[in-house]
Amino acid sequence: APDDLATSCEVESPPYTEKEGFWLFLLEKTFWEASLEIRLQKEEILILLLQQTNQSIKTRLIQRDVKIRSF
């Protein structure tokens, strides 16, 4: 009996209808676009963080230069 179960599970699913295929395609496209958008948002956040870090480093250097000059 267990063998019968194993073989019955291996039955291939019938090919998708055109409509099912279209919906699957749309789903995959949506997931792909969503993941791409998330990646782009992460990159934008990283760029913003880098810009802020860069700005604070510049500010520190300017402050240091001012201290050196005023000394």
C-alpha positions in Angstrom: 0.0 0.0 0.0 2.7 2.6 0.8 4.2 2.0 -2.7 0.9 2.9 -4.3 0.9 6.2 -2.4 4.4 7.0 -3.6 3.6 6.4 -7.2 0.3 8.3 -7.0 2.1 11.3 -5.8 4.4 11.3 -8.8 1.6 11.9 -11.3 2.5 15.0 -13.3 0.1 17.9 -13.0 -1.7 18.7 -16.2 -0.2 21.5 -18.3 -1.4 25.0 -17.3 -4.2 26.5 -19.3 -3.4 29.8 -21.1 -5.2 31.7 -18.4 -3.4 29.9 -15.5 -0.1 30.5 -17.3 -0.9 34.2 -17.7 -1.7 34.6 -14.0 1.4 32.7 -13.0 3.5 35.0 -15.2 1.8 38.1 -13.6 2.5 36.8 -10.1 6.2 36.1 -10.9 6.5 39.5 -12.5 4.9 41.2 -9.5 7.2 39.4 -7.0 10.3 40.2 -9.1 9.3 43.8 -9.4 8.6 44.0 -5.7 12.0 42.5 -4.8 13.7 44.8 -7.3 12.0 47.8 -5.7 13.1 46.7 -2.2 16.7 46.3 -3.4 16.6 49.8 -5.0 15.2 51.3 -1.7 18.0 49.6 0.2 20.5 51.1 -2.2 19.0 54.5 -1.9 19.1 54.3 1.9 22.8 53.2 1.7 23.6 56.1 -0.6 21.8 58.5 1.9 23.8 57.1 4.8 27.0 57.4 2.9 26.2 61.0 2.0 25.4 61.8 5.6 28.6 60.2 6.8 30.6 62.0 4.1 29.0 65.3 5.2 29.8 64.7 8.9 33.4 63.9 8.0 33.7 67.1 6.0 32.2 69.1 8.8 34.7 67.6 11.3 37.6 68.3 8.9 36.4 71.9 8.5 36.1 72.3 12.3 39.5 70.8 12.8 41.0 73.2 10.2 39.3 76.2 11.9 40.8 75.0 15.3 44.2 74.7 13.7 44.0 78.1 12.1 42.7 79.9 15.2 45.4 78.2 17.2 
